[in-house]
Amino acid sequence: MKDSTRRTLRTVVQTVVGLAAALPVLLPTLGVPETAAGYGLALAVAAGITRAMNSPTVQRFLPAWLRKDPEPDTGGGNA
């Protein structure tokens, strides 16, 4: 998979998670009751997924199309 496609897919996943984080602000404007207990759970799960996606341990278990590329070697070491 091309790097640009991988970056696009990661951005889409992270945007969906970000929109989930915005639910408490968006839902009252849509007329949805603010007291729904599920909102807090959805936000906690979304935050956990966002945090976990950056963990090197989780990166190994993600499908290749969601993994972030390893940091490029800047050289400057043993030449």
FENPE-V368538 format. One record per pair of residues at least 24 apart in sequence whose C-alpha atoms are under 8 Angstrom apart, sorted by the first residue. I is the first residue (numbers start at 1). J is the second residue. Records with the same first field share a line. If there is no record, write none. Layout:
BEGIN
I: J  J
END
This chain:
BEGIN
1: 65
6: 65  66  67  68
7: 68
9: 65  66
10: 66
14: 50
17: 46  47  49  50
18: 46
20: 46
21: 46  47
END
